[in-house]
Amino acid sequence: MSDKSVLVLGGYGNFGKRIVESLAKIANLHVLIAGRNPEKALQLVHRLQPGAAATLQAERIDISAPEFSALLKKLSPDIVIHTSGPFQKQSYQVPQACIEAGAHYIDLSDDRDFVANISELDANARQQQVSVISGASTVPGLSSVVIDHYRSRFSDIELIDIAIAPGNRAERGEATVRAILSYTGHPFPVFKQGRWMDAYGWMDSRTVDFGGVLGKRRLANVDVPDLSLFPERYGVSNRVTFQAGLELTLLHQTMVAMALLTKRGWVKNWSPLTIPIVHVSNFFRSLGSDDGGMRIDIRGKDTSGNPLHILWQLYAENGVGPYIPTLPTIIATKKLLDGSLTEPGAVPCLGMYSLEEFVQLAGEWGIYTEECVNG
């Protein structure tokens, strides 16, 4: 990993700063913390550099500026990590610029179309011998790894049900909130009852028992890349669902009501109100907990044709939940640095590492997992 450089776009943001914290532990690595606010980038450099094994540098970069591509070529990083969401309605300008600069590219996008269609850049990436990896986050970067781990036990997967439940006190980024609001109350296709039909963002609310420190949490529909990618990848015969929720009943039910207003045509789009909505939600930050988690429910038939049900659950206590979306990117970055990930091309982040690798890295933050197998 000697003499390599990694540029983190949005490097002082909610996820970016956590990625930088991890990369700062790697010796002989040069980490460029980039964004539109060089003061914030420099503050992070000053905070982390005294104990860092890597060298850290602040850079002012605006991905929407006309000179972005030229600046990227001038900096000439080996890897670019793109955390500057929301990715909804973003073009492929950033990954394309990385390809032209000869840099590997990784993003934390959870936008369904952005991740699922990244293969549009595959030919260009292969020509330049670089890797372009989209969705190296909780979805589909982690969710696919979990399902891949158990896939060989099934002869047929009937359903995959994925849910995420963050703690109310966990730090939340403005970009994440804006992304969710962009599809709240809007229809998107889901594979259900063996065919494609519409579901509506933040509707179909239900309560699920996560067990452990989480207990019962409320969930509602969320639009993610998994909904497009998993039915075909795993040959699902019945349905693939994905939901998330807010820990506090008041906030969760408010989102459900907002979704209903949009579905009825009374509000076109909530995302322009992201900043005031975040400010209002922050008034409730002292309530609830800072414990979050994830569950993946896989059901079908085993290799003998008998019913099989596997439930995998993840728990993140004491506010470490926001580290989870960064871990697939950290793993992929290390693989590019040490040469164990060598295949060029542009692909969604699907099954790019083992579940054991994730569990080992997650354990450094006290994040732990459980599984329950019936059948």
N, C-alpha and C positions, 0 to 999 in steps of 0.2 A: 504493500500500500504506500510505497515511498513516492514522494514528489507528485502526488495527485491533488487535484483541486475539485471541490464541490461547491456549486453556486446554489444557494437556497433562496428562491424567490418568495417573498413574504416571510423572510427568515426571522422576524421578530413578532410574528403573529401567533395566534393561539396554538396552531400545530407546528409552525415553522420554528419557533423558539425551542420546542421540545426536541425536534429533530436536530437542531444545532447543538443542544446540550449533549446528545448522544454522540454526534460526530466529533465534538470537541475532545472526546476521550481517545481518539485515534491518533497515534503518533505519526509524524511525517505527512500529515494531511493539511491542506490549506482550505479553510472554509470561508466562503464569501457570503456574508449576511446581507441580503439585498432587499430593497423596497423603495417606495416613494419618499419615505421619511428617514434620511440618513442619521438624524439624531437618535431615533429609536434603535437603529442598527448599531450605532456606536455605543449606546448605553449597554446593549447586550454584550458587545465585545468587552467592554470594561468589566462587566459582571463575571464573565466566564473565563477570560484569558488568564487570570492569575493561576487558576488550577487546571488549565487545559493542557493536553498533550499536543493538540493540533494548534496551528496558527490561525487566528481569526482576523477577518478584515470586513469593514463596513463599506457597502457600495450603494449609491443611489441609482435605482433602476426602475423605470416605469414601463411595464410590458405593453402599454398602449401607445407609447411614444414612437414617432417615426424612426428614431435612431436606435430603437431597441436591438434590431438584428445586427447592426454594425457594432454596437457596444458589446454584444454577446461574443462576436467574433474576436474583438479586441481583447476581452478578458480570457477567452479561450479555455473555459473550464472543461474538465473531463466528464463531469456529470452535472446536470441541472435538475434540481428538485423544485417542482412547481406547486406551491401551496396557496397561491393567491386566488382563492375562490371569491364568489361562487362561480362554478364552472357552467352553470346553466346559461345557455346562449353564447358561451365563449366560442370563438373560432379556434382552428388549429394553428393559429399564428405562432404561439410559443413553441410547441413541439416542432413545427416546421423550421423555425429559426434555429432550434437546437440541431436539427439534422443538417442544415446548411453550415452550421459552425463545427460540425463533427463531434458534437457532444452527446453522450447518452442522456436520456430524458426519463424522468419519473414524476408522476403526479399523484395527488390524493383525491382526485375527482370522484364524487359519488353521483355525478349526473349520468343518467341512463344513456342518453344518446352520445354524449361525449366519449364515454368509455366503450360502449358497444361498437361504435363506428370508427375507433382509432385505427383499425386496419386499413383505412383509406390511405394512410401514410406508409404502409408496409413496404411498398416497392422502393420508395425514396430512402427509407431507413436502411433497407438491405443494400441499396446501391452505395450508401455512405458508410456501411458497416457499423451502424450504431443501433442500440436498443432503445425503443420507445415504449414505455410501460405506463399504462393508464389504469387508475383505480387501485393503486397500491395503498389501500386503506382498509378499514373494517370491511367494506364491501367494494368489490368482490374479493379484494386481496386476502382477507382472512376467511371469510365465509366459504370460499371455494376450497381453501386448504383443509378446512374441517370436513367438508363433505367428501373431498378426495380421500381423506384418511379412512373413512368408513365405507367408501364406495364398493370395495371388493366383497363386502359381507352381503351385499344385496344382489339378487338376480333381477329385481324390478323395484324401482323407487316410485311409490305412488304419490307421495307428497313431501315437500320441503317447506317447513314453516320457520321463518327466521324473525327474531325480535330483539330490539335493543331498548334498554331502559336506563337512561342516565340519571344520576342523582341531581336533585334540584340545586345543590350548592356547588356542583362542578362548574368550572369555568366554561363559558360558552362563547364561541366566536360569532361576530356579526355576519360573516360570510355564510356560516352554517345556517343561521336563522333565516337569512335572506333566501337561501336555496330552498328551505322547507316552505317558506311563505309563497314562493313562486308557483308551487303546484297545489297549495291548500285549496281544496274545493274543486279542483280541476280533474277531468277524467284522464286516466292512462290505462293502457292495456295490461291485463294480467292473465296468466294461464290458469284456468279454474274449471273444474268438472271436465277436464280433457279438451277444452277449447279456449280460445281467446275471447275475453269480454272486458268491459270497462269497470274499473274501480275508481273511487274518488279520493283524492288526497285528504288525509286526516279525517276520514270517516270510517264506518264499520267499527266503531269503538268497542273494545272488550276488555275484560280483566283477566290477567294470567298470573299464576303463582310461580314466581321464579325460585321460591324456596330460599334457604340460607339467610343472609343478611338483608336480602331485598324484599322477600315476601311478595304480596300481591301488587302488581303494577298495571296501570291502564295503558292500552295500546291503541293505535289507529294506523290507517294505511299511509305508507311512505313509498315514494317512487325511487327506485334504485336500479343499478345495472343488472343485478341478479335476476330481476323479473324478466329481462330480455334474454339473458345468457344461459340460465340454468335449465329451463325446460328441455332444450335440445342437448346441452352438454351432458346432462344426467339421464336423458330419456324418460323424463317424469311423465307418468301416465294420467295423473289427476290434477294436481295443482302445485303452484309455487306462490307463497305469500311472504310479504315482508311488512312488518309493522314496528313502530316506535311510539314512545309516549313520554309524557311529562309526569314527574312524580306527584306533584300537587294536583289534587282533584280540580281545584278552581282554575288553574292554568290549563290543564288538559281539556276540561269541558269548554273553556273559552275558545280554544283552538277548534274544537269540534263545531261550536256555534259559528265561528268564522268560516269554516269550510261550508257549512250549510248555506250561509249567506251568499257565498260565491256560487255554489251549485245552483241556487235559485236565480242567479243573475243580478243580485243586488249590489255585489262588490266584484269588480273585474279582477283585481289582483292586489294582494296584500303586501307584496314585497316592497313597494315604495314607502311603506310605513315601518320598515325594518328597525330603524334607529329608535323611534319612539316606543315601539313594541319591546325592544331590548331594554330600554330604560325602565319601562313599567315593570317588566319581569324581574329586574334587578332589585326592586323594592321587596321582593319575596325571597331573596337569596338566603336570608337567615333561617328560613323554614326548611322542612324536609331534611334530607341527609346528603352526604357527599359520596354515597355508595351507588354504584351503577353496575350493569351487567348485560349479558347477551345470552341468548339461547337459540340453539338450532335443533329443530325437531325433524327427524327423518323417519319415514314410515314406508314399509313396502313388504317384499318377500325376500327371505334369505335364499341361499344357493340351493336349498332343498325344497323351496316352494312354500315354506312356512312363514307365518307373519313375523315381522321383525320391526322393532321400534327402538331407535337410538336417540337419546336426548343428551346433547352436549351443552354445558352451561359454563359461563365465565363470570367471575366476580371481581370487581375492582373497588376496593374500599379506600377511605381516607382521601378522596378527591383525585385519585390517579387515573380515573376513567379517560380523560382527554389524551393520555399517552397511547391508548389502544390504537387509534387510527394511524398513528405515526409508525408503529412497529413494523408493518409490512414494508413501508418505504425504507426504514433503517436496514432491514434484512436484505432487501433488494440492492440497496446502495453498497453494502458490504460485499455482496456477491459480485457486483460489477468491479469493485475495487480490487478484490483478490483474484479475479479472473475465473471464478467458478460459474459465472453467468456470462456466456459468450455468444449466444445465438442472437444475431442481429434481426431487426424487424420491428414492426409496430403492432402491439397486441394488448388486450386487456390483461390485468394482473390476475391470472387464474392458475392456481396450483404451482406457484413459482418456488415454493420451499416446503419443508415438511412441517407438520403440526408440532413435532418435537422441537424444532428450531424456534417456533413461536413461543411455545410454553417456556422454554429455557430463558429467552429474552424477557418475556413478560414477568417471569418470576423475580427479575431484578427490581421491579416496582411493586412487588407483593401481589401482583395479579395472579389469580389461580383459577383452575378449571376443574370440572367434575363431569362424569359421564354416567348415564344410566342405560343399560341395555336390557330389553325385554324381548324374548322370543327364542 
